[in-house]
Amino acid sequence: MSQEKNELRRRPVVIGFYLIDSSIQITIEECYKRYYAELVQLVEYIVHHHDLSEDIVQNLFVELLQSHSMRKVMNLQHLKQYFRLAARCRAYDWLRLCERMRIAPTSGAVPVPMLEADTDPENHIMLVEQIQKIEIFLAMQQVRNRKIFLLYLSGIGVRSLAQIFGIATTTVYAILGKMRRSLKVFLHMEEKAQ
């Protein structure tokens, strides 16, 4: 442990955490390596979806990197508690967002809206078929474009997506526009085929 402390003391840090008890600075990258797997597991317990839990935890670290600040905590235990609380809050925020949007959080790639009890079963079947067509369309797209599209649908902004994927915001807008146009054409072709 003392070797780890000495190694951490030597490096200058701009973004990260300062441990008051031991005068150690820890970068966000080191925190990511140290806590990522545990946080994903914690969030997955809440949202019941592995890929989504990875996205939530990654967004937590991206937000911390974007803050460009040094946070002070007492010790490693408080640091761990900080990350666990932040991850839990973001998971519950996501669940609340889903509830406001009235969608089922554990569905496939494209969420199926939850329907009222008096909804016509025929409409529900048509909706499920439409969603299956959209999932087929998404499966045919490039992985990066598909991820950008789904993250955008989940509520992540264009600027955040640009930073996450390391591309310009204009590129994100172009990808989203192309995906929308392609989806519209795909659905139109599917309707003609029927």
N, C-alpha and C positions, 0 to 999 in steps of 0.2 A: 504494500500500500504506500509506503514512504517513497519508493521509486516512482510510482505513478504520480504522487504529489509533486515531486521534484520536476518530473517531465512536464506536468501541467503548469508549473510556476514559470518555467523558462520561456514559454511562447507568449508573444503579445496577442491579445484577443480584442477584436472590435465588437463583435456581436456574440452574446452568450450570457453566461451567469457568473457571478462573483460570489464565492462561498465565504461568508464573513468569518466563520469560526476558524477556517484554515488558510485564509488569504489565497485561495486558488481560483483561477479563472477557467471556466469550462465552455468550449464553443458549442454552438447548436449542433454541429456535425457529431461531436462526441456524445452529446445527449441523444441524438438520433440513433447512433450505434448502440448506446447503452439501454435505451428504453423503448425503442420502436416495437419490437416483438411483443413485449408485455402490454403496451398500450393498444396494439391491434387486437390482442386477445380480450382485453377489457371492453373495448368498443364493440367487438363482435358479440360479446355476451349481451350487450344492450340492443343492438340493431339486428342481430341474427343474420348477418350477411357479410362474408369475408371480404369480398372486393370493396364493398362500401366502407367497411371499417378501415381498410388500408387507405382509402381515399381521405377519410376523415382525419386520420392520424397524420398523413402526409400534408394535408392542408394546415393542420396545427403547426407543423414545423415550418412550412412556407410562410405563414403569417408571422412567426417569430423572426424569421430571416428578414422579412420585409420591414419589421419594426426598427431595424438598425440601432438597437440599444443594448445596454448591458444591464441586466436585472440582478438585484442583490437578494440572496437567500442565505439562511443561517448555515445550513450544512447539506450534505448529500440526501439525507432523509427528507428534508423540506423540499429539495429539488424534485425528488421522486413524487412527493405528494402534490407538488405544483403540476407536474405533467399528468398525473392520474386525474386530478380534478379538472384540468383544462380539457383533456380528452373526453371525460365523462360529460362535461357541459356541452361540448360540441356534438356528441352523440345524441343527447337529449334535445338539443336545439334542432337537429335534423329530424328527429321523431316529431317534434312539435310542428315543424314546417310541413311534414307529410300529413299530419292531422289537419292542418289548416287547408292544405291542398286536397284533402280527402283522397289520398292515394294509399295503396298498400305498400309498405316499405320493403317487404321481403319478396316481391315478385321478381320476374326476370329482368332483362336489360331495360325494357320499357315498362314503366309502372302501369298497372291496370287500375283505373279509377274505381273506388268503392261505390257501389250502387245502393240506393235506398231500397227498402223492403218492397215498395210498391212499383218498382221499375219493371218494365216489360221484359220477360226473359229473352224474347227475340232480339231486342235491342242489345242486351248484354252479350248474346252470342255473336252478333255482328261486330260489336266493339272488340271482343276477344279475337275474332278473325282479322280485324284491321291491325290489331297489335301484333299478331303473328306475322302478318305481311311486313310490318315495319321491322320486326326482328330479323326477318329474312334479308331485307334490304341492308340492315346494319351489318349483318354477317358478311356481306359482299364488299364492304368498304375497307379501306386501309385501316390498320389498327390504330394509328395515331388519330386519324380523322374521326373514327368511331368513338375513341375515348374523349376527344374534344367535344363532340356532339352530345354524348351522354352526360358528361360533366356539366356542360352548359345547361342541359335540361334539368339537372339536379339543383341548379341555382347558382353555380359558380360563374362569376362575371368574366367578361372578355379579357380584361387586364390581368386578372389572376390566372386565367388559362394561358395567356401569352407568357407570363413569368414561369409557370409550372413547366411548360413545354419548351421554353427558351426560344420563342419565336416572336415576331412583331405582332402587335394587335391587329394590324391590317391583314396579316396572314390568317389570324383566327377568324376575322370577319369574312374573309374570302372562303375559308373552309366551311364555315357555317352556312354561308349563302349557297355555295355549291351543293352542300348536303341537302339543304331545303329544296332546291330546284330539282336535284336528282330524285329525291324522295317523292316529290309531286309527280314527276314523269313516271317513276316506277309504279306508284299507286294508280295512276291513270291507265298505264299499260295492263296492270292486273285487272282493273275493272273491265277493260275491253276484252280481255281473255275470257272473262266469265260471261 
